[in-house]
Amino acid sequence: MTDPVAKHCERLESHLAHLERQVEQINEVVIEQGKLLERLKKEVQRQSSTMQTLELERIKANNPKPPHHQ
């Protein structure tokens, strides 16, 4: 395999193997980022719900019922 075509094929195969590995690595990163994004979304929703609850409690505490409603 000393002819130029064979060397060229070897180089192409080497580059292809390298690119395939890079695609696999990028795919792993994308999958992990997707999982992280889902966890963060759930955390934001949980915190938003907590803040809404606290805000409603604050509003109720600052606006007591009139005596005739108690």
Wavefront OBJ file of the C-alpha trace (Angstrom):
o trace
v 0.000 0.000 0.000
v 2.558 2.549 -0.997
v 0.739 3.977 -3.968
v -0.760 7.469 -3.580
v -4.374 6.273 -3.861
v -3.937 3.813 -0.985
v -2.306 6.480 1.182
v -5.100 8.874 0.359
v -7.701 6.234 1.308
v -5.911 5.565 4.591
v -5.897 9.274 5.383
v -9.595 9.566 4.548
v -10.444 6.555 6.700
v -8.441 8.013 9.575
v -10.226 11.370 9.263
v -13.589 9.623 9.053
v -12.885 7.625 12.223
v -11.872 10.827 13.985
v -15.029 12.619 12.848
v -17.227 9.698 13.910
v -15.703 9.828 17.401
v -16.258 13.589 17.571
v -19.921 13.136 16.607
v -20.312 10.525 19.352
v -18.748 12.887 21.902
v -20.949 15.796 20.805
v -24.017 13.564 21.007
v -23.104 12.593 24.585
v -22.773 16.274 25.498
v -26.125 17.115 23.903
v -27.829 14.291 25.799
v -26.345 15.460 29.112
v -27.329 19.054 28.398
v -30.873 17.917 27.615
v -31.068 16.128 30.966
v -29.698 19.179 32.755
v -32.166 21.448 30.980
v -35.080 19.280 32.082
v -33.853 19.313 35.700
v -33.457 23.088 35.588
v -36.937 23.555 34.099
v -38.458 21.505 36.910
v -36.506 23.485 39.499
v -37.642 26.817 38.019
v -41.255 25.611 38.003
v -40.953 24.485 41.627
v -39.427 27.799 42.705
v -42.022 29.762 40.760
v -44.806 27.856 42.458
v -43.226 28.447 45.859
v -42.878 32.168 45.159
v -46.520 32.416 44.075
v -47.629 30.688 47.258
v -45.511 33.015 49.387
v -46.807 36.060 47.541
v -50.427 34.990 48.074
v -49.760 34.434 51.768
v -48.161 37.894 52.010
v -51.146 39.497 50.287
v -53.587 37.708 52.596
v -51.586 38.760 55.656
v -51.608 42.406 54.549
v -55.329 42.401 53.760
v -57.168 41.032 56.797
v -60.865 40.250 56.503
v -63.260 42.885 57.760
v -64.732 42.147 61.210
v -68.124 41.186 59.794
v -66.506 38.365 57.720
v -64.727 36.706 60.610
l 1 2 3 4 5 6 7 8 9 10 11 12 13 14 15 16 17 18 19 20 21 22 23 24 25 26 27 28 29 30 31 32 33 34 35 36 37 38 39 40 41 42 43 44 45 46 47 48 49 50 51 52 53 54 55 56 57 58 59 60 61 62 63 64 65 66 67 68 69 70
